[in-house]
């Protein structure tokens, strides 16, 4: 059967209208619609298009899927945290944790941060993902030669064939055929360090675990920060300034975000390292140049395996390679260690924020409540002042009405002293009306204010 005959058999012709319609026009239009449907069907076939997961938004982490039964309770608990503790929680981290619970072997996100231009960070990531047993791949060359002038972050994902997706306004996506990304289900976000983190004025480990992607929102140069949460963060320091920032205390560490989640390294030649610098914590010293030389030497010939091993271990990269895949193993019915640490850190940060607010509320309430002993003491002072004021009022009025000045206002003298009434009464009130009580209430007010 010819294709045209098959398409004609699948057509659903409408009933002719009372007016005259050209039969050739009906067949031509129907064929055109059938060809359009057939073409759209071919476009949606998996062999011809990239899977939906590879073209969806890189920031969409809250797409709900079927949940493994073992994770449903934890998933719902995170939903309760999102509703009831939204003020204290980082919602993007909750969404990332929930997405990880939607499968038993979810993706592990790792952020590689550091370097204003990002070139050194890309060198380090390329070393960690490269396979020394194979020649240099195309993705390695493309990774090192990328242009950072547009300021966008770089996202590495696994794919069987190398590809670059430049369509997203915030993130460029590199699809890399790396066995490490495939076997351990990793995604790596490479982003240059901000000036704020270089200066050391940062929010601690939480800033590294929730890096921000800047999106322009106006032609005037305004930017909006979109958070991209990760499970682990690798921070690369360059020079003394950024090293000092990493060595400063990180507030997030006491909430559980330790070296397992945030690894800080500094790139420096071994010849410049002093023995006192090596045991410093939490920063580790590595040598990117030595690691690149080791891989290049081994790729030239397998006979250079001894030199490769010597240079590779001297570069201190084996420890970093182990950290990269640590916690990514998956077991049926068990939460991944990286996801578990993320949830533990998230809950610890929420608990710490609640406790901090409770302390501030208690402190504010305590500042407005006077202790009982102080209140009893103030009441005693107030009682004594009231008794002294009554006695003063009685005695001073008796003394004033019996004084010579008051007797000048006898009724038979008012005719010729009418002009002196105001001055005499004012003088009596000023000298005899609760003079000591007035000074005492000022003292008492000061004591109350002090309490």
ZIKARA-V19787 format. One record per residue. N is the residue number from 1. RES is the residue in one small letter. SS is DSSP state (H for helix, E for strand, L for the rest). Layout:
BEGIN
N;RES;SS, N;RES;SS
END
This chain:
BEGIN
1;x;L, 2;x;L, 3;x;H, 4;x;H, 5;x;H, 6;x;H, 7;x;H, 8;x;H, 9;x;H, 10;x;L, 11;x;L, 12;x;L, 13;x;L, 14;x;L, 15;x;L, 16;x;L, 17;x;L, 18;x;L, 19;x;L, 20;x;L, 21;x;L, 22;x;L, 23;x;H, 24;x;H, 25;x;H, 26;x;H, 27;x;H, 28;x;H, 29;x;H, 30;x;H, 31;x;H, 32;x;H, 33;x;H, 34;x;H, 35;x;H, 36;x;H, 37;x;H, 38;x;H, 39;x;H, 40;x;H, 41;x;H, 42;x;H, 43;x;H, 44;x;L, 45;x;L, 46;x;L, 47;x;L, 48;x;L, 49;x;L, 50;x;L, 51;x;L, 52;x;H, 53;x;H, 54;x;H, 55;x;H, 56;x;L, 57;x;L, 58;x;L, 59;x;L, 60;x;L, 61;x;L, 62;x;L, 63;x;L, 64;x;L, 65;x;L, 66;x;L, 67;x;L, 68;x;L, 69;x;H, 70;x;H, 71;x;H, 72;x;H, 73;x;H, 74;x;H, 75;x;H, 76;x;H, 77;x;H, 78;x;H, 79;x;H, 80;x;H, 81;x;H, 82;x;H, 83;x;H, 84;x;H, 85;x;L, 86;x;L, 87;x;L, 88;x;L, 89;x;L, 90;x;L, 91;x;H, 92;x;H, 93;x;H, 94;x;H, 95;x;H, 96;x;H, 97;x;H, 98;x;H, 99;x;H, 100;x;H, 101;x;L, 102;x;L, 103;x;L, 104;x;L, 105;x;L, 106;x;L, 107;x;L, 108;x;E, 109;x;E, 110;x;E, 111;x;E, 112;x;E, 113;x;E, 114;x;L, 115;x;L, 116;x;L, 117;x;L, 118;x;L, 119;x;H, 120;x;H, 121;x;H, 122;x;H, 123;x;H, 124;x;H, 125;x;H, 126;x;H, 127;x;H, 128;x;H, 129;x;H, 130;x;L, 131;x;L, 132;x;L, 133;x;L, 134;x;L, 135;x;L, 136;x;L, 137;x;L, 138;x;H, 139;x;H, 140;x;H, 141;x;H, 142;x;H, 143;x;H, 144;x;H, 145;x;L, 146;x;L, 147;x;L, 148;x;L, 149;x;L, 150;x;L, 151;x;L, 152;x;L, 153;x;E, 154;x;E, 155;x;E, 156;x;E, 157;x;E, 158;x;E, 159;x;L, 160;x;L, 161;x;L, 162;x;L, 163;x;E, 164;x;E, 165;x;E, 166;x;L, 167;x;L, 168;x;L, 169;x;L, 170;x;L, 171;x;E, 172;x;E, 173;x;E, 174;x;E, 175;x;E, 176;x;E, 177;x;L, 178;x;L, 179;x;H, 180;x;H, 181;x;H, 182;x;H, 183;x;H, 184;x;L, 185;x;L, 186;x;E, 187;x;E, 188;x;E, 189;x;E, 190;x;E, 191;x;E, 192;x;L, 193;x;L, 194;x;L, 195;x;H, 196;x;H, 197;x;H, 198;x;H, 199;x;H, 200;x;L, 201;x;L, 202;x;L, 203;x;L, 204;x;L, 205;x;H, 206;x;H, 207;x;H, 208;x;H, 209;x;H, 210;x;E, 211;x;E, 212;x;E, 213;x;E, 214;x;E, 215;x;E, 216;x;E, 217;x;L, 218;x;L, 219;x;L, 220;x;L, 221;x;L, 222;x;L, 223;x;E, 224;x;E, 225;x;E, 226;x;E, 227;x;E, 228;x;E, 229;x;E, 230;x;L, 231;x;L, 232;x;E, 233;x;E, 234;x;E, 235;x;E, 236;x;E, 237;x;E, 238;x;L, 239;x;H, 240;x;H, 241;x;H, 242;x;H, 243;x;H, 244;x;H, 245;x;H, 246;x;H, 247;x;H, 248;x;L, 249;x;L, 250;x;L, 251;x;H, 252;x;H, 253;x;H, 254;x;H, 255;x;H, 256;x;L, 257;x;L, 258;x;L, 259;x;L, 260;x;L, 261;x;L, 262;x;E, 263;x;E, 264;x;E, 265;x;E, 266;x;E, 267;x;E, 268;x;L, 269;x;L, 270;x;H, 271;x;H, 272;x;H, 273;x;L, 274;x;L, 275;x;H, 276;x;H, 277;x;H, 278;x;H, 279;x;L, 280;x;L, 281;x;L, 282;x;L, 283;x;E, 284;x;E, 285;x;E, 286;x;E, 287;x;L, 288;x;H, 289;x;H, 290;x;H, 291;x;H, 292;x;H, 293;x;H, 294;x;H, 295;x;H, 296;x;H, 297;x;H, 298;x;H, 299;x;H, 300;x;H, 301;x;L, 302;x;H, 303;x;H, 304;x;H, 305;x;H, 306;x;H, 307;x;H, 308;x;H, 309;x;H, 310;x;H, 311;x;H, 312;x;H, 313;x;H, 314;x;H, 315;x;L, 316;x;L, 317;x;H, 318;x;H, 319;x;H, 320;x;H, 321;x;H, 322;x;H, 323;x;H, 324;x;H, 325;x;H, 326;x;L, 327;x;L, 328;x;L, 329;x;L, 330;x;L, 331;x;E, 332;x;L, 333;x;L, 334;x;E, 335;x;L, 336;x;L, 337;x;H, 338;x;H, 339;x;H, 340;x;H, 341;x;H, 342;x;H, 343;x;H, 344;x;H, 345;x;H, 346;x;H, 347;x;H, 348;x;H, 349;x;H, 350;x;H, 351;x;H, 352;x;H, 353;x;H, 354;x;H, 355;x;H, 356;x;H, 357;x;H, 358;x;H, 359;x;H, 360;x;H, 361;x;H, 362;x;H, 363;x;H, 364;x;H, 365;x;H, 366;x;H, 367;x;H, 368;x;H, 369;x;L, 370;x;L, 371;x;L, 372;x;H, 373;x;H, 374;x;H, 375;x;H, 376;x;H, 377;x;H, 378;x;H, 379;x;H, 380;x;H, 381;x;H, 382;x;H, 383;x;H, 384;x;H, 385;x;H, 386;x;H, 387;x;H, 388;x;H, 389;x;H, 390;x;H, 391;x;H, 392;x;H, 393;x;H, 394;x;H, 395;x;H, 396;x;H, 397;x;H, 398;x;H, 399;x;H, 400;x;H, 401;x;H, 402;x;L, 403;x;L, 404;x;H, 405;x;H, 406;x;H, 407;x;H, 408;x;L, 409;x;L, 410;x;L, 411;x;H, 412;x;H, 413;x;H, 414;x;H, 415;x;H, 416;x;H, 417;x;H, 418;x;H, 419;x;H, 420;x;H, 421;x;H, 422;x;H, 423;x;H, 424;x;H, 425;x;H, 426;x;H, 427;x;H, 428;x;H, 429;x;H, 430;x;H, 431;x;H, 432;x;H, 433;x;L, 434;x;L, 435;x;H, 436;x;H, 437;x;H, 438;x;H, 439;x;H, 440;x;H, 441;x;H, 442;x;H, 443;x;H, 444;x;H, 445;x;H, 446;x;H, 447;x;H, 448;x;H, 449;x;H, 450;x;H, 451;x;L
END
